[in-house]
């Protein structure tokens, strides 16, 4: 069974679509836990440039405290009765997800795919694809609706 399940979320309703499946996996074993993870992009020149050049409300700028508050709300709403650990880390999304899985001896990573394709996927990259290609544990992917 899956004792440690990593569930990366990005604050979007799309990313939360994996939660019912993750909860189902966790409920299969009484001593399992879900680690909810939000990766915060570091505030560097590219983020500052994006804030200047675009509508500031479109660029996520969460603090670790805000990210943890969001994850606590998600846990309370979707993961009642399941042992949940909350993590908010700064860095590249795929790298942090993979390192968190390794550091916590995860049995599985469960995540939703935004389903981008074409130019959007090429320019934005796919965190899900990077995780699948480099994970040392199974990756459960739920395609967003």
N, CA and C atoms as an extended XYZ file, in Angstrom:
435
Properties=species:S:1:pos:R:3:atomname:S:1:resname:S:1:resid:I:1 pbc="F F F"
N         0.823       -1.188        0.000 N   UNK     1
C         0.000        0.000        0.000 CA  UNK     1
C         0.867        1.252        0.000 C   UNK     1
N         0.239        2.362       -0.215 N   UNK     2
C         0.939        3.644       -0.270 CA  UNK     2
C         0.894        4.302        1.102 C   UNK     2
N         2.044        4.406        1.751 N   UNK     3
C         2.102        5.020        3.078 CA  UNK     3
C         2.335        6.517        3.009 C   UNK     3
N         3.134        6.970        2.048 N   UNK     4
C         3.418        8.390        1.906 CA  UNK     4
C         3.098        8.822        0.481 C   UNK     4
N         2.152        9.746        0.375 N   UNK     5
C         1.661       10.211       -0.922 CA  UNK     5
C         1.963       11.710       -1.025 C   UNK     5
N         2.739       12.081       -2.026 N   UNK     6
C         3.042       13.493       -2.266 CA  UNK     6
C         1.984       14.039       -3.214 C   UNK     6
N         1.347       15.150       -2.822 N   UNK     7
C         0.340       15.787       -3.668 CA  UNK     7
C         0.726       17.251       -3.861 C   UNK     7
N         1.348       17.552       -5.007 N   UNK     8
C         1.686       18.947       -5.276 CA  UNK     8
C         0.470       19.714       -5.770 C   UNK     8
N         0.272       20.884       -5.219 N   UNK     9
C        -0.826       21.764       -5.626 CA  UNK     9
C        -0.239       23.119       -5.998 C   UNK     9
N        -0.908       23.815       -6.908 N   UNK    10
C        -0.422       25.133       -7.300 CA  UNK    10
C        -1.425       26.246       -7.006 C   UNK    10
N        -2.436       25.925       -6.223 N   UNK    11
C        -3.431       26.932       -5.870 CA  UNK    11
C        -4.601       27.007       -6.835 C   UNK    11
N        -4.548       26.240       -7.905 N   UNK    12
C        -5.628       26.281       -8.894 CA  UNK    12
C        -6.640       25.171       -8.638 C   UNK    12
N        -7.880       25.404       -9.035 N   UNK    13
C        -8.884       24.334       -8.937 CA  UNK    13
C        -8.490       23.107       -9.754 C   UNK    13
N        -7.776       23.308      -10.856 N   UNK    14
C        -7.342       22.190      -11.688 CA  UNK    14
C        -6.431       21.263      -10.887 C   UNK    14
N        -5.464       21.826      -10.180 N   UNK    15
C        -4.531       20.981       -9.428 CA  UNK    15
C        -5.235       20.205       -8.320 C   UNK    15
N        -6.321       20.757       -7.801 N   UNK    16
C        -7.064       20.112       -6.713 CA  UNK    16
C        -7.881       18.908       -7.185 C   UNK    16
N        -8.011       18.723       -8.495 N   UNK    17
C        -8.809       17.603       -9.011 CA  UNK    17
C        -8.211       16.241       -8.669 C   UNK    17
N        -6.970       16.210       -8.236 N   UNK    18
C        -6.334       14.951       -7.854 CA  UNK    18
C        -6.719       14.517       -6.439 C   UNK    18
N        -7.254       15.423       -5.644 N   UNK    19
C        -7.489       15.148       -4.227 CA  UNK    19
C        -8.398       13.948       -3.948 C   UNK    19
N        -9.493       13.752       -4.665 N   UNK    20
C       -10.313       12.559       -4.378 CA  UNK    20
C        -9.544       11.250       -4.578 C   UNK    20
N        -8.725       11.169       -5.621 N   UNK    21
C        -7.937        9.949       -5.858 CA  UNK    21
C        -6.861        9.780       -4.788 C   UNK    21
N        -6.214       10.879       -4.410 N   UNK    22
C        -5.194       10.797       -3.363 CA  UNK    22
C        -5.819       10.352       -2.042 C   UNK    22
N        -6.990       10.876       -1.730 N   UNK    23
C        -7.686       10.483       -0.498 CA  UNK    23
C        -8.055        9.011       -0.539 C   UNK    23
N        -8.488        8.546       -1.687 N   UNK    24
C        -8.840        7.125       -1.845 CA  UNK    24
C        -7.618        6.239       -1.586 C   UNK    24
N        -6.474        6.624       -2.128 N   UNK    25
C        -5.239        5.860       -1.887 CA  UNK    25
C        -4.882        5.860       -0.407 C   UNK    25
N        -4.974        7.029        0.226 N   UNK    26
C        -4.603        7.156        1.642 CA  UNK    26
C        -5.517        6.332        2.540 C   UNK    26
N        -6.767        6.234        2.190 N   UNK    27
C        -7.721        5.510        3.033 CA  UNK    27
C        -7.554        3.993        2.941 C   UNK    27
N        -6.723        3.527        2.005 N   UNK    28
C        -6.466        2.088        1.882 CA  UNK    28
C        -5.570        1.569        2.991 C   UNK    28
N        -4.838        2.445        3.648 N   UNK    29
C        -3.917        2.033        4.699 CA  UNK    29
C        -4.066        2.977        5.886 C   UNK    29
N        -4.315        2.434        7.089 N   UNK    30
C        -4.588        3.296        8.242 CA  UNK    30
C        -3.400        4.161        8.673 C   UNK    30
N        -2.171        3.783        8.297 N   UNK    31
C        -1.019        4.570        8.720 CA  UNK    31
C        -0.420        5.409        7.582 C   UNK    31
N        -1.203        5.634        6.541 N   UNK    32
C        -0.695        6.434        5.428 CA  UNK    32
C        -0.863        7.924        5.722 C   UNK    32
N        -0.107        8.725        4.962 N   UNK    33
C        -0.231       10.177        5.083 CA  UNK    33
C        -0.089       10.800        3.712 C   UNK    33
N        -0.694       11.955        3.591 N   UNK    34
C        -0.578       12.761        2.384 CA  UNK    34
C         0.259       13.982        2.733 C   UNK    34
N         1.247       14.239        1.898 N   UNK    35
C         2.022       15.466        2.045 CA  UNK    35
C         1.549       16.426        0.968 C   UNK    35
N         0.837       17.472        1.393 N   UNK    36
C         0.414       18.515        0.464 CA  UNK    36
C         1.577       19.475        0.295 C   UNK    36
N         1.942       19.731       -0.939 N   UNK    37
C         3.116       20.542       -1.246 CA  UNK    37
C         2.739       21.659       -2.206 C   UNK    37
N         3.113       22.868       -1.852 N   UNK    38
C         3.009       23.970       -2.809 CA  UNK    38
C         4.397       24.526       -3.017 C   UNK    38
N         4.777       24.619       -4.280 N   UNK    39
C         6.086       25.167       -4.630 CA  UNK    39
C         5.897       26.637       -4.993 C   UNK    39
N         6.662       27.461       -4.305 N   UNK    40
C         6.596       28.906       -4.510 CA  UNK    40
C         7.759       29.301       -5.406 C   UNK    40
N         7.442       30.025       -6.462 N   UNK    41
C         8.498       30.489       -7.354 CA  UNK    41
C         9.322       31.540       -6.641 C   UNK    41
N        10.647       31.421       -6.717 N   UNK    42
C        11.483       32.432       -6.072 CA  UNK    42
C        11.302       33.784       -6.743 C   UNK    42
N        11.315       34.831       -5.948 N   UNK    43
C        11.185       36.176       -6.493 CA  UNK    43
C        12.555       36.613       -6.966 C   UNK    43
N        12.727       36.554       -8.267 N   UNK    44
C        13.976       36.963       -8.889 CA  UNK    44
C        13.672       37.913      -10.028 C   UNK    44
N        14.655       38.217      -10.843 N   UNK    45
C        14.448       39.177      -11.931 CA  UNK    45
C        13.305       38.815      -12.864 C   UNK    45
N        13.126       37.524      -13.194 N   UNK    46
C        12.062       37.157      -14.129 CA  UNK    46
C        10.684       37.418      -13.536 C   UNK    46
N        10.512       37.171      -12.242 N   UNK    47
C         9.222       37.440      -11.601 CA  UNK    47
C         8.985       38.938      -11.501 C   UNK    47
N        10.012       39.683      -11.149 N   UNK    48
C         9.872       41.138      -11.050 CA  UNK    48
C         9.564       41.724      -12.424 C   UNK    48
N        10.249       41.259      -13.482 N   UNK    49
C         9.957       41.715      -14.834 CA  UNK    49
C         8.508       41.409      -15.208 C   UNK    49
N         8.043       40.215      -14.848 N   UNK    50
C         6.659       39.838      -15.160 CA  UNK    50
C         5.676       40.753      -14.456 C   UNK    50
N         5.981       41.135      -13.214 N   UNK    51
C         5.108       42.051      -12.481 CA  UNK    51
C         5.052       43.409      -13.151 C   UNK    51
N         6.173       43.858      -13.661 N   UNK    52
C         6.242       45.172      -14.300 CA  UNK    52
C         5.551       45.148      -15.653 C   UNK    52
N         5.755       44.061      -16.426 N   UNK    53
C         5.270       44.008      -17.797 CA  UNK    53
C         3.847       43.508      -17.955 C   UNK    53
N         3.277       42.930      -16.912 N   UNK    54
C         1.932       42.382      -17.040 CA  UNK    54
C         1.052       42.895      -15.913 C   UNK    54
N        -0.140       42.417      -15.922 N   UNK    55
C        -1.073       42.732      -14.850 CA  UNK    55
C        -0.589       42.017      -13.589 C   UNK    55
N        -0.243       42.742      -12.568 N   UNK    56
C         0.343       42.159      -11.353 CA  UNK    56
C        -0.556       41.100      -10.723 C   UNK    56
N        -1.850       41.194      -10.901 N   UNK    57
C        -2.753       40.212      -10.293 CA  UNK    57
C        -2.644       38.847      -10.967 C   UNK    57
N        -2.040       38.774      -12.151 N   UNK    58
C        -1.913       37.502      -12.859 CA  UNK    58
C        -0.683       36.717      -12.433 C   UNK    58
N         0.260       37.355      -11.736 N   UNK    59
C         1.493       36.695      -11.358 CA  UNK    59
C         1.403       36.269       -9.899 C   UNK    59
N         1.441       34.944       -9.619 N   UNK    60
C         1.325       34.489       -8.240 CA  UNK    60
C         2.548       34.896       -7.427 C   UNK    60
N         2.305       35.493       -6.272 N   UNK    61
C         3.403       35.907       -5.401 CA  UNK    61
C         3.069       35.530       -3.963 C   UNK    61
N         2.840       34.257       -3.731 N   UNK    62
C         2.488       33.782       -2.401 CA  UNK    62
C         3.699       33.767       -1.487 C   UNK    62
N         3.452       34.061       -0.236 N   UNK    63
C         4.480       33.857        0.778 CA  UNK    63
C         4.344       32.418        1.272 C   UNK    63
N         5.373       31.881        1.920 N   UNK    64
C         5.232       30.524        2.477 CA  UNK    64
C         4.053       30.419        3.447 C   UNK    64
N         3.821       31.446        4.235 N   UNK    65
C         2.691       31.423        5.172 CA  UNK    65
C         1.357       31.356        4.455 C   UNK    65
N         1.208       32.128        3.382 N   UNK    66
C        -0.038       32.109        2.608 CA  UNK    66
C        -0.239       30.749        1.942 C   UNK    66
N         0.852       30.189        1.435 N   UNK    67
C         0.763       28.869        0.804 CA  UNK    67
C         0.329       27.821        1.816 C   UNK    67
N         0.903       27.865        3.017 N   UNK    68
C         0.533       26.893        4.058 CA  UNK    68
C        -0.919       27.086        4.488 C   UNK    68
N        -1.388       28.328        4.570 N   UNK    69
C        -2.795       28.580        4.901 CA  UNK    69
C        -3.707       27.956        3.849 C   UNK    69
N        -3.360       28.150        2.581 N   UNK    70
C        -4.139       27.556        1.489 CA  UNK    70
C        -4.160       26.031        1.631 C   UNK    70
N        -3.008       25.425        1.874 N   UNK    71
C        -2.937       23.966        1.989 CA  UNK    71
C        -3.737       23.455        3.181 C   UNK    71
N        -3.727       24.186        4.287 N   UNK    72
C        -4.547       23.790        5.450 CA  UNK    72
C        -6.035       23.821        5.092 C   UNK    72
N        -6.452       24.835        4.351 N   UNK    73
C        -7.852       24.927        3.934 CA  UNK    73
C        -8.225       23.759        3.027 C   UNK    73
N        -7.339       23.425        2.108 N   UNK    74
C        -7.574       22.287        1.210 CA  UNK    74
C        -7.698       20.993        2.016 C   UNK    74
N        -6.789       20.810        2.966 N   UNK    75
C        -6.821       19.589        3.788 CA  UNK    75
C        -8.131       19.499        4.561 C   UNK    75
N        -8.554       20.599        5.150 N   UNK    76
C        -9.795       20.593        5.932 CA  UNK    76
C       -11.005       20.297        5.048 C   UNK    76
N       -10.989       20.803        3.847 N   UNK    77
C       -12.133       20.657        2.941 CA  UNK    77
C       -12.196       19.275        2.279 C   UNK    77
N       -11.023       18.729        1.894 N   UNK    78
C       -11.011       17.527        1.054 CA  UNK    78
C       -10.437       16.272        1.696 C   UNK    78
N        -9.710       16.410        2.811 N   UNK    79
C        -8.971       15.263        3.331 CA  UNK    79
C        -9.287       14.960        4.791 C   UNK    79
N       -10.528       15.104        5.153 N   UNK    80
C       -10.968       14.850        6.524 CA  UNK    80
C       -10.652       13.415        6.932 C   UNK    80
N       -10.074       13.266        8.121 N   UNK    81
C        -9.778       11.948        8.653 CA  UNK    81
C        -8.487       11.330        8.146 C   UNK    81
N        -7.740       12.059        7.334 N   UNK    82
C        -6.477       11.555        6.789 CA  UNK    82
C        -5.343       12.355        7.422 C   UNK    82
N        -4.261       11.651        7.779 N   UNK    83
C        -3.078       12.344        8.306 CA  UNK    83
C        -2.458       13.146        7.165 C   UNK    83
N        -2.345       14.478        7.360 N   UNK    84
C        -1.832       15.361        6.318 CA  UNK    84
C        -0.671       16.174        6.871 C   UNK    84
N         0.368       16.265        6.079 N   UNK    85
C         1.505       17.134        6.377 CA  UNK    85
C         1.511       18.243        5.328 C   UNK    85
N         1.827       19.462        5.761 N   UNK    86
C         1.800       20.637        4.895 CA  UNK    86
C         3.236       21.103        4.644 C   UNK    86
N         3.575       21.330        3.370 N   UNK    87
C         4.885       21.875        3.034 CA  UNK    87
C         4.745       22.963        1.979 C   UNK    87
N         5.470       24.051        2.162 N   UNK    88
C         5.578       25.105        1.151 CA  UNK    88
C         7.063       25.356        0.964 C   UNK    88
N         7.538       25.122       -0.244 N   UNK    89
C         8.962       25.239       -0.544 CA  UNK    89
C         9.168       26.189       -1.713 C   UNK    89
N        10.302       26.846       -1.725 N   UNK    90
C        10.636       27.770       -2.797 CA  UNK    90
C        11.608       27.114       -3.760 C   UNK    90
N        11.353       27.281       -5.062 N   UNK    91
C        12.266       26.735       -6.065 CA  UNK    91
C        11.527       26.358       -7.331 C   UNK    91
N        12.189       25.543       -8.142 N   UNK    92
C        11.573       25.036       -9.361 CA  UNK    92
C        10.605       23.920       -9.024 C   UNK    92
N         9.438       23.943       -9.623 N   UNK    93
C         8.368       23.021       -9.244 CA  UNK    93
C         8.775       21.552       -9.362 C   UNK    93
N         9.219       21.129      -10.524 N   UNK    94
C         9.548       19.706      -10.710 CA  UNK    94
C        10.659       19.274       -9.763 C   UNK    94
N        11.675       20.111       -9.633 N   UNK    95
C        12.807       19.760       -8.777 CA  UNK    95
C        12.383       19.600       -7.319 C   UNK    95
N        11.562       20.516       -6.845 N   UNK    96
C        11.105       20.461       -5.444 CA  UNK    96
C        10.202       19.253       -5.232 C   UNK    96
N         9.322       18.973       -6.171 N   UNK    97
C         8.432       17.808       -6.050 CA  UNK    97
C         9.256       16.523       -5.960 C   UNK    97
N        10.216       16.381       -6.847 N   UNK    98
C        11.056       15.182       -6.864 CA  UNK    98
C        11.901       15.067       -5.598 C   UNK    98
N        12.459       16.169       -5.138 N   UNK    99
C        13.281       16.141       -3.928 CA  UNK    99
C        12.435       15.834       -2.696 C   UNK    99
N        11.221       16.404       -2.648 N   UNK   100
C        10.320       16.129       -1.527 CA  UNK   100
C         9.955       14.652       -1.485 C   UNK   100
N         9.691       14.065       -2.639 N   UNK   101
C         9.383       12.632       -2.701 CA  UNK   101
C        10.562       11.816       -2.181 C   UNK   101
N        11.752       12.184       -2.592 N   UNK   102
C        12.956       11.455       -2.162 CA  UNK   102
C        13.197       11.631       -0.668 C   UNK   102
N        13.138       12.877       -0.185 N   UNK   103
C        13.408       13.171        1.225 CA  UNK   103
C        12.426       12.497        2.177 C   UNK   103
N        11.205       12.261        1.704 N   UNK   104
C        10.161       11.691        2.557 CA  UNK   104
C         9.874       10.224        2.248 C   UNK   104
N        10.736        9.597        1.458 N   UNK   105
C        10.560        8.189        1.074 CA  UNK   105
C         9.137        7.929        0.588 C   UNK   105
N         8.686        8.788       -0.309 N   UNK   106
C         7.317        8.675       -0.826 CA  UNK   106
C         7.137        7.383       -1.606 C   UNK   106
N         5.919        6.884       -1.568 N   UNK   107
C         5.564        5.690       -2.324 CA  UNK   107
C         4.944        6.046       -3.669 C   UNK   107
N         4.384        7.258       -3.750 N   UNK   108
C         3.730        7.701       -4.981 CA  UNK   108
C         3.616        9.231       -4.958 C   UNK   108
N         3.621        9.806       -6.148 N   UNK   109
C         3.328       11.226       -6.332 CA  UNK   109
C         2.016       11.276       -7.092 C   UNK   109
N         1.045       12.006       -6.558 N   UNK   110
C        -0.264       12.124       -7.210 CA  UNK   110
C        -0.473       13.575       -7.599 C   UNK   110
N        -0.718       13.809       -8.888 N   UNK   111
C        -0.873       15.188       -9.342 CA  UNK   111
C        -1.818       15.268      -10.524 C   UNK   111
N        -2.342       16.449      -10.713 N   UNK   112
C        -3.220       16.698      -11.850 CA  UNK   112
C        -2.402       17.321      -12.963 C   UNK   112
N        -2.799       17.051      -14.182 N   UNK   113
C        -2.160       17.655      -15.340 CA  UNK   113
C        -3.078       18.734      -15.870 C   UNK   113
N        -2.507       19.892      -16.135 N   UNK   114
C        -3.289       21.000      -16.688 CA  UNK   114
C        -3.697       20.738      -18.130 C   UNK   114
N        -3.066       19.798      -18.778 N   UNK   115
C        -3.454       19.421      -20.133 CA  UNK   115
C        -3.080       20.436      -21.189 C   UNK   115
N        -2.029       21.227      -20.958 N   UNK   116
C        -1.584       22.167      -21.986 CA  UNK   116
C        -0.996       21.379      -23.147 C   UNK   116
N        -1.111       21.951      -24.323 N   UNK   117
C        -0.519       21.310      -25.488 CA  UNK   117
C         0.022       22.377      -26.423 C   UNK   117
N         0.665       21.938      -27.464 N   UNK   118
C         1.160       22.848      -28.489 CA  UNK   118
C         2.180       23.840      -27.959 C   UNK   118
N         2.059       25.080      -28.411 N   UNK   119
C         3.016       26.129      -28.070 CA  UNK   119
C         3.030       26.404      -26.570 C   UNK   119
N         1.875       26.372      -25.918 N   UNK   120
C         1.824       26.632      -24.474 CA  UNK   120
C         2.671       25.621      -23.718 C   UNK   120
N         2.606       24.364      -24.122 N   UNK   121
C         3.395       23.332      -23.440 CA  UNK   121
C         4.880       23.519      -23.708 C   UNK   121
N         5.214       23.880      -24.938 N   UNK   122
C         6.621       24.070      -25.286 CA  UNK   122
C         7.227       25.268      -24.562 C   UNK   122
N         6.474       26.354      -24.472 N   UNK   123
C         7.023       27.561      -23.855 CA  UNK   123
C         6.947       27.515      -22.342 C   UNK   123
N         5.894       26.936      -21.797 N   UNK   124
C         5.739       26.886      -20.348 CA  UNK   124
C         6.363       25.623      -19.758 C   UNK   124
N         6.552       24.618      -20.571 N   UNK   125
C         7.045       23.344      -20.057 CA  UNK   125
C         5.924       22.614      -19.361 C   UNK   125
N         6.169       21.418      -18.989 N   UNK   126
C         5.165       20.644      -18.284 CA  UNK   126
C         5.798       20.071      -17.030 C   UNK   126
N         5.380       20.585      -15.898 N   UNK   127
C         5.889       20.077      -14.625 CA  UNK   127
C         5.558       18.594      -14.516 C   UNK   127
N         4.355       18.230      -14.903 N   UNK   128
C         3.950       16.828      -14.826 CA  UNK   128
C         4.875       15.940      -15.656 C   UNK   128
N         5.194       16.366      -16.872 N   UNK   129
C         6.093       15.585      -17.722 CA  UNK   129
C         7.473       15.447      -17.093 C   UNK   129
N         7.977       16.524      -16.528 N   UNK   130
C         9.291       16.469      -15.887 CA  UNK   130
C         9.279       15.498      -14.702 C   UNK   130
N         8.204       15.557      -13.925 N   UNK   131
C         8.106       14.666      -12.764 CA  UNK   131
C         8.021       13.211      -13.223 C   UNK   131
N         7.180       12.936      -14.207 N   UNK   132
C         7.053       11.566      -14.717 CA  UNK   132
C         8.399       11.047      -15.223 C   UNK   132
N         9.113       11.868      -15.941 N   UNK   133
C        10.374       11.435      -16.559 CA  UNK   133
C        11.506       11.231      -15.562 C   UNK   133
N        11.421       11.856      -14.378 N   UNK   134
C        12.540       11.784      -13.451 CA  UNK   134
C        12.203       11.159      -12.090 C   UNK   134
N        10.961       10.833      -11.854 N   UNK   135
C        10.565       10.290      -10.551 CA  UNK   135
C        11.114        8.884      -10.346 C   UNK   135
N        11.469        8.604       -9.103 N   UNK   136
C        11.942        7.274       -8.733 CA  UNK   136
C        10.805        6.423       -8.164 C   UNK   136
N         9.609        7.001       -8.100 N   UNK   137
C         8.422        6.308       -7.597 CA  UNK   137
C         7.307        6.476       -8.626 C   UNK   137
N         6.252        5.677       -8.535 N   UNK   138
C         5.131        5.847       -9.465 CA  UNK   138
C         4.522        7.244       -9.359 C   UNK   138
N         3.996        7.717      -10.487 N   UNK   139
C         3.310        9.012      -10.537 CA  UNK   139
C         1.900        8.756      -11.030 C   UNK   139
N         0.923        9.098      -10.196 N   UNK   140
C        -0.486        9.014      -10.590 CA  UNK   140
C        -0.882       10.370      -11.136 C   UNK   140
N        -1.326       10.398      -12.395 N   UNK   141
C        -1.710       11.654      -13.024 CA  UNK   141
C        -3.201       11.625      -13.309 C   UNK   141
N        -3.878       12.645      -12.820 N   UNK   142
C        -5.296       12.820      -13.105 CA  UNK   142
C        -5.401       13.946      -14.113 C   UNK   142
N        -5.986       13.657      -15.270 N   UNK   143
C        -6.140       14.689      -16.289 CA  UNK   143
C        -7.255       15.636      -15.891 C   UNK   143
N        -6.941       16.919      -15.919 N   UNK   144
C        -7.921       17.933      -15.535 CA  UNK   144
C        -9.081       17.968      -16.524 C   UNK   144
N       -10.245       18.241      -15.960 N   UNK   145
C       -11.457       18.322      -16.807 CA  UNK   145
C       -11.700       19.743      -17.214 C   UNK   145
